[in-house]
Amino acid sequence: MLPPKKFRFFDPDGEVSVSYGRLPHWDQAGATYFVTFRTADSLPVSVVTQWQNERDDWLRTQGIDPNDKDWHRFFEKLPRRAQARFHEEFSGKLESYLDDCHGRCVLRKPDLARIVASTLLHFDGERYHLGDFIIMPNHAHLLVCLFPEARLKKQCYSWKHYSASGINDALGEKGEFWQRESFDHLVRDEQHFERFRRYIAENPKKAGLKEDEYYYRRCGEDK
């Protein structure tokens, strides 16, 4: 069990800011997050379209028009529990689709996976406390507690920018490597934290990967 003083959890009485993409993103200073980011080619258009249709149907059941450019204003009026259910369900579906390993899956290559790992570890202890993480063939999962002055959106951009530059250099390519939007969950408590740790550890088996097709690091252990 990791010390609570190192990984601080969601404070229901604390200030929270919300931004929107395909999913809402909650940001709280100094909190711990479970984050997923994926390669740009990780999901076929047909899968994303199906997910979008299911998301829109759910919003309609709540009396929200998903085609309204201000749909998020109405979403914010829903009970916080309903918002959390929406987030868990629809980000969870996208994460499950990733395990089908669509796209080129270049992160199967150990040298490319290590570029992502070294990027994540670079400011560990300076800007954030990095927990367990795994680099899968077309996506990455991680647990992280940001320092109070850091912001998740900016930090995710930094991770993706620098790792993409290194990977594109290694491949002799240019262009977008990561999908712009990440999936993220505020971690509520130690039980929630341990659930995400198990999810990370079990992800390769669930996806049917061999040991040399992913990079896994448990907090406090080096690979």
C-alpha positions, 0 to 999 in steps of 0.5 A: 500500500502506497503512503497516502501523503504521497498520493492524495485523493479527490477532495469532494469539498475542494475546488474542481474545474471541468473541461470538455472534449468527447468526455468531461475532464475534472481537474483538482489541484494536487489530486491523483489521476488514472490517465490513458492516452492512445496512438492516433491510429488506435481506434477505427472510425467505425468504433469511434462512431458507434461509441459516439452514437451510444454516448449521444443516446445516453445524453438524450435519456437525460434530456440533453441534446448532444447536438447542442453546442452548449450540451455541457452546460446542461450536463453540469446540472446533472447530479455529480453521481450521474456525471461520474457514471457517464464518465466511467462507462464511456471512457471504460468502453473506449479503454476496452476497445484499445485492447483489440490492438488496432493500428500499427501498434508500434509500441510493441517494440521495446525501444519505442516503449522505453521512449514513452517510459523515460518521458513519464519518469523524467520529472517524477518527484519534481512535478508529480509522483508517478505511480504504476504505469504500462505501455501497451502496443497502442496506448498507455495507462498510468497513475499520477499525483500532480504537484499542486501547481501542475495541471493535468491537461498541460502535463499530458500535452508535455508527455505526448509531445516529447515522447512523440518527437522521440518516437517519430525520430526513431521511425524516421517519420513526422506527423501526429503520433498520439490522439489529442484527447486523453481519458482521465479519472480522479482517484477517489480513495485508496480502494479506487487507487488499488483497483486501477493498479490491478487494472494496469497489472492485468491489462497485458493478459486481458489483451493477450500480449506476450511479455516482450510486447509491453512495458510495465513498471510498478511504483518503486520498481525499475525495469 
